[in-house]
Structures are given as structure tokens and as C-alpha cells.
Amino acid sequence: MDKLIIRGGRSLNGEIAVSGAKNAALPELCAALLSAQPVILRNVPRLQDVRTMLKLIRNMGVDCKHEEDGTVSLNAAQLNNPEAPYEMVKTMRASVLALGPLLARFGHAKVSLPGGCAIGSRPVDQHIKGLQAMGAQIVVDHGYMLASLAPGRTRLKGARIATDMVTVTGTENFLMAAVLAEGQTVLENAAQEPEIPDLAEMLIRMGAKIEGHGSSRIVIEGVSQLHGCEHPVVADRIEAGTFLCAVAAAGGDVLLRHARGEHMDALIDKLRDAGAHIEVGADFVRVKASGQLQAQSFRTSEYPGFPTDMQAQFMALNCISHGTSKVTETIFENRFMHVNELVRLGANIQIDGKVSVVQGVKQLSGAIVMATDLRASASLVIAGLVAQGQTTVDRIYHLDRGYDQMEMKLRSLGADIERVS
């Protein structure tokens, strides 16, 4: 099992390119299932979750190839096995995104209940209720969602879907199902994360009729079929945000090429309040920091609020900032598992329910720590970059699920970091 060895104390300087967003690439790979014509995606990150999704759709009969430059070519003309088995998707919750496209194009699907990081419950009941409103019949049996069209129907039907909560994957599933449904579908309380309008733009390139994407109300007019397209995956705002926090913590001057500052407003505001200098351009974000920053309290919420996927990384920054901060997690109930590992490095953190109180310290000390989930892994890397001495981050397979060659990018910026088996 691979580990990262980090010797802290170096500032970060230079420039790197931000990879394509995992949370856009995964639904867009599933969107290729909607058409029998070739689809080309560019800027697809080379991540474990992407490899898992490609393996899954290959198993369905899709011809796909992932090039070194991030180009993925897909052709679902010969798709003959609309099933997502547990063995292939047990580590990845995005498997549920295959349900909508398969049901829309083929009228039936068998999809395992999703897995992923152990950061809290991710119920699929919203997915099921929404697709049922569109005329699907879905039962859960032995860990699988068995879906089919209602008797007498050849296509899903348009419907008004108002979810009980904001759900990103639910919005994506309904969006992909609705583009081939009969009539109009209206999604109320839709998620607004940047990855959703990016998916919508891909579907529009394929011939879909969508309006309102990026807002809480999306209107889709169903069409009878979609054609192929070529689409670039939007830059990963969470990867970019992670590097912003790393530079703010370690100090330095780094230019992030392809970063989209408008997708990170809540995070950038907090970093500026902390004392980091952030410059936002049309296709870049630059961060400069020196000396100890000021701790910042924040509360996670749905986009455009502070993202739960950046909570752990900003907490690592707060650990070595001046003052006391309160971090409130409102999205996932188990997303403080990194706290005990940060404490092993010398952080001063107390947990009270959904709130972590962080008292900044002048120095962290290197130690052996264990990654518990994807974003927790990144927080431990940031802490290791500033800790005195050597830090070993174990179980980094979590990190590889969401960051494309993170240690190589950090090394190019001057970090003393290496991967060992």
C-alpha cells in the first residue's frame, strides 16, 4: 500500500495546471451512455474513480479509451449489459449516476447501491422518488436498484421533481434521464454546483434542450435521441482550492492555470480574510502568502456556500493560523474523522457535535498519520507540508480517488514529498 513521505518547512512557488473536475467527469462519462454515437471528453483527470467508472462502462459493452493527455473516447453503440455490479462500484458512490441514463435509453437497469468514503449517509431515496415520478418502477433487492419502465411505456415521461433536500447526484441523474423523456421535466430545488451546468452544456452539445442550469430551477424538454459530441471537462475547483490552502499554509507564490475563480468565491473570500493575497484572472488564480495567517470560522453549505469538500483542507490551515476558529459541518455527519489525525501532528482541536473548535498553534510536528477519506487525505498533506520533521501519510488510495498526481505537482512547486510503496 502506497504512502506519502513529507518533510515539511518549504514554501511553495511556481505554477501548475489544474486538472479536470472529478465530480464533472464522472457524470459526463455516464452521459455518454445516452447516445449510440461517439463522444469525446477532454481534460479528464487520471484518477482511481475515473478508472473505476471506465471499467464499469466497458463491462456494459461501451468502447472507451483514456489517452495520456486526458482525452477519453467513448462509443456506447454496442452497449448490451445495462448493469452496475457491486464488485465494480463498491468504492465509488458515483455509480448511482448510471441509473438515469440507462433507464432513459434502454428502459431498464440494474445498479448496485453506491459505496465511497465513509463520511456519512448518502441516501438514494431522492433518486428513486424522482425517477418514479417520471414513470419508472424501481425496487431495491439484495443491495441492487432494479429499474424498469411502467407497463405500456416506451419512454420515461416528463414530470415536476422537487427533492426534499438539495442533492447533486440526484440533480445530475434527473437531468440525464429527462433529456430523453417524453415531454417537459422541471427540476425544483436543483443543486447549483458548477459541475451541473458543465454536464448540462455537454448534454446540449448532444442535442438536449435545457434551460436554467446553474440555478435552482432547471427545465428540460425531452428529445427522442441524442447524438455524439466533443466536450472539455471543467477545471476542478476542489483541487484548485486544495492548492490555494496549501500555499496559504506553507507560504509562497503559486499560479494555478485553468482555475476558475468564480467557482470558488466562498473559499477565496475566507482566504483573503485570513491574510492571503489572491488574484483572479480569466483562466488562472494566483495565491501569495507569507507568515502566520488569521484563523477563520466558517460553516459548510450547498453551493454557492463554503463547500464541504474544502472543510478539512481549510481546517488544516486554521490549525497553524493565529487565533481560535469554529468549523461547522452541516452536510455530512461523519466528516470530522481527520481531526484525530491532525491532533497527532500537534493540532489543538475540540469537537462538539457538528462543530470543531480549532485553537491555532505556532508549529505542527511530523508523525505517522492515516487518511480516512478523500478530502481528509488532502488535509493531512497540507499539515505535513508545514509540520516540523517528517510526516508519513498512510492509506493514500483515498487521495488517488480525487487528486491527479498530487505529489508530483507539489514537488514541482518545491515541496519535499515522495510516494513510497
N, C-alpha and C positions, 0 to 999 in steps of 0.2 A: 504493500500500500504506500502510495507516494506521500511525502511530507514536504513542507517548505521550511527551509532554514533561513532565518533573517537575523542579520547583525545590524542593530539599529543605530541611529545617530547621524545619518546622512540626509542632507537636503535633497530635494528632487528638482531637476532642471532639464529643460529641453522641450520636445514636442512629440506627441503620439497621435495616432488616428483612432477615433472611437469606432468600435465595431458596430455592426447592425444589431438591433434590439432582439434579444431572445423572445421577449413577450410579443413581438410583432411577427418574427419569423415562424414561430410555431403555428399560430392560427393561419398564416398565409400558406404554409405547406399544406394544411388541411383544406384551404380554399381551392387548391389545385385539383382536389377530388371532384369538384363541381363541374368540370369540363372534360370532354374527351379530346380536346386539342392541347398542344404543347404549351406549357407555362415555364417561363424563365424568371427566377428570382435572383437578384444581385445583392451583394453585401450581406450574405447570410453568414452569421458567425459560426465558427467551428467549435461547437460546444457538445457536451455529452447529451443534453436534452435534444439537440438538433439531430445528432446521430441516432438517438432512440426513435425519434419521430420518422426519420428516413427509413430506418429498419422496419418500422411498423407499416408504413405505406407501401414499401416494397413487398412486404408479406401479403398485402392486399392485391398485389398484381400491378402496381404502379412502377413504371420505368423511371428511375431517377439517378442523377449523378451530381456529386458535390465536388466542384473544382477547387484547387488551392486558392484561387483568387476570390472565393466566396460566392461564385455563381452556381446555382442549383438549377438543373434542367429536369422537368417533370412531365410525364405523359401518362394520364390516367385512362387512356382509351381502352386498355385491356384489364381494367380493374374487375376482378371476379370474386373477391373474398371480402365483403364488407364487414370485417370483424376486427376488433382491437383486443387481443387476448391479454390476460393479466400478466403473463410471463414477460411480455414486452413493455408494459406500461406501468408496472408496479412502482417504479421510482419517479414517475412523472405525472403530475395531475393534469397536464395539458391534453392527455389522451381523450378527455371528455369532448374536446373540440372536434373530434372526428364524427360525433353523433349527428350534428345538424347537417353537414354536407352529405353524408352517406344516406341519411333519411330523405333529404331533398332530391337527390339524384336517382337513387335506386329504390326508395320506398321501404327499405328495411335495413336494420343494422344490429350488430351485437357488440357492445362496448363495455369493457370492464370498468367498474368503479375506480376512480383515479387514486394514484398514490402521490408521492412527492415528499417535501420536507415536513417534519413533524412539528409544525409551528402552530397548529390549531385546526379546528374542523373546517372543512370546505364543502358544505352540503351541496348535493346535486339536485335537490328538490326543486329549486327555481328553474333549472334547465328542463326538468321533466314537466313541470306545470306549464311552462311556456310552450314547449313543443306539443303538449296535449291540446293546448288552445288552438294550435294550428292543424289539428286533426290527426295527430299521432296517437297510437296506442303504445304505451310503454309500461313494462313490468320489470321489477328488479328481482332476479332469481339467481341464487348461488353466486352473488358478487358481480353479476352482469346486468346491464340495462339492455333489455330485449325490446327493440322498437320496430314498429310497422305502421303502415297507413291504415286508417279506419276502413272497414269493408266498403267496397264500391268506389273508393277514391283512387285516383292515379297520381295525384299530386297533393302536397300539403296545401292548405288554404290560408289566405291572409287572415290576420287577427290583430286585435289590440292586446299588447302584453305589457302589464305593469307589474314589475317584480316587487317583492316585499322589501328588498334591500338592493343596493347598488352592487351589481356583480359584473366583473369584467369579462370572465369567460362566458357567462350567461349571455351578455350582450353580443359577444362575438358569435356564439352558437346560433342565436336567433337571427342575427344579421345574415349568416351564411345559409341558414335554412330558408329565410324569407325571399332571397333573390330568385329562387326557382319555384316559389309558392304561387298559387293561383290567387290573384287579386292583391289588395293592399295590406301591408302589415305596418303597424305603428308601435314602436318601442318607447314606452314611457319609463322614466327613471333610469334611462340608459347611462352606462358608465361613459366617462368623457376622457379617459386616458389617451394620450397621443397615439398609442398603438391601434386604437379602434378606428379613428379616421384614416390611418395608414392602410388598414385592412379594407376599409370602405373604398378607398381610392383604387386599390388593386381590383376589387370586385367591379367597380365602374369601368376600369380598363378592359374587363372581361365581358362587358355588355350589361351589367346590372344597372338598375335605376334606383338611386339612393339620394336622399336629401336629409340635411340636419345632422350628419355625422360630425361628432365633436361637441354636440350639445346633448341635453338630457332627453331630447325627443327626436327620434330617427324615423323617417318614413321611407318604406321600401315598396316599390311597385314590382311585383313578380314578373319575370320573363320566362319563356318556355325553355330556353337553353342559353348557356354561356360559351364564349369562345376562349381561345388562349390569349396570353398577354405576356408582356415583359414588365417587371416591376422592381424598383430598388427598395430594400428594407430600410426603414427609418433608423437613424442612429440611436444607440442605446442610452437613454437618459440616466439609467441607474448605473451603468458602467461609468459614464461621464461624471455623475455625482460622486461615485466612489473615489475617483481620482481627484476630484476637487477637495474632498475631505482629507485624502491622503496628503496632498500638498499643503493644505491648511495646517495639518498636524505636524508634518515634518519640516515645513518651511521650504521655500524655493520659488521657482518661476516656471510654470509649465503652460504650454499652448495645447489645447485639445482640438485637433482638427475634426471637422464634421459634427461637432457637438452642437445641439440645438438649445440655446439658452432659454428660449421661450417655453420650452418643455420643463424647465427646472426653476421656475420663478420662486416658489416657496423655499426651496433649498438655498438658492443664491441669495435671497433676502437674509436668511439666517446666517450664512457665511459672511456676508457684508457686515451684519450687526456684530458678529464675533470679532471682526477686525481684518478679515482677509480682503484683498483687493481683487475684484472680479471685473473683467472686461468681456462684454458680449458682442460678437460680430455676426455677420450674415451666415457664416459657416464655421465658426470657431468660438471657443470660450477660453479665456486666459485667466489664470489664477496666480497671484503673488501673495506670499505670506512670510512673515519673519517674527520671531519672538512668540511669547505666550499669548493666546487669544482669550477672549472673554466668553465664558460659558453661556449657553443659550438654552432656555426652556422651549419645548415645542410639544405639539400634540399631533399624532398621525391622523390622517383622514383621507377620504377619497379625493382623487384629482379634481380640482387643481390644488388641493391642500398638501400638507407635508406627507410624502409617500412613506408607507410602512416599510417599503423595500430599502429606505435610506435611514431608518431609525437606528439600527445597530452601528452603522458607519459613523453617524454624527455623534452617537453616544461615545464612541472611541475618542473622537475629538474632544468632547466635553471632559473626558477623564483627565486630560492634561491641560485643560483651559483654566483660567483664573475664575474662581467663584463657584457657586452652587447652582445646579440646574435641575429641573424636573422634566422627565421624559414620560409622556403619557401615550400608551399604546391602545388604540381603540379598534383595530381591525382584527388582529389575531390574538387569541388568549394565551398562547404559549411562546410569544416572541421575545422573551427575556432570557432565553437559555444561554446566551452569550455572556450574561452578566457574571456568572460564577467563573468563567474563564478569564474575563477581564480582571476580576479580583485577584486571580492567581498571578497576574502581571503587576499587581500593586495598586489597582484602581480602588477607589473608595465609593462603593455603590450600595444603596439600600433599596430593597423592593417592597412596595406596599400596594398589593393588588395590581392594578393596571399602571401604576406609577413607579418609576425608578428615580430615586434622588441621587444625583451624582455630585460629589464634592471633588473638585479638581485637585490634582496633586502635581508637584513640580516634576516628578520623574517616575516612569514605569521601569520595571526590572524584567529582563528576559526570563522566560520559563518555558516549560513544555505545556502546550495547551491543545485542546481538541475542538475541532469545528463541529457544530451541532446542526447547522443548516446552511443554506447558500449564503445569505447575507451576513450571518454570524461569522462565517469564514472570512469575509472581507473585513469585518470589524477587527478581527484578530490580526490580520495582516497589517492594517493601519497601526494598531497598537504596537506590533512588533517593529515597525519602521521607526518608532520614536523611543522604544524601550532601550535601556542601557544593557548591553551584553547581547547574548544570543537567545532568540525565541524560536521554538520549533512548533509549527502548526501541523497537527496530525489530522487525518481523515479529510484531506483536501479534495476528495472526489466530489464533495458538496460544491466547492469553489468551481470546479471544472464544469459543473452544470450550467453556470451562468456567466463565466468570465473567459474570454478568448485570450489565452496565453498571458494571463495577468503578470506572472513573474517576469516574463521577457520584456513586457512594456515597462515595468518598474525598473528593471535592470538598465534599460536604455536611458532612463532618467537619472541614473546614478545610485539606485538602491543596491545594497549588498544583500541579495536574495538568490537562493538557488533551490531547485527541486531535486529531491533525492528519493530513491525507492527504498 
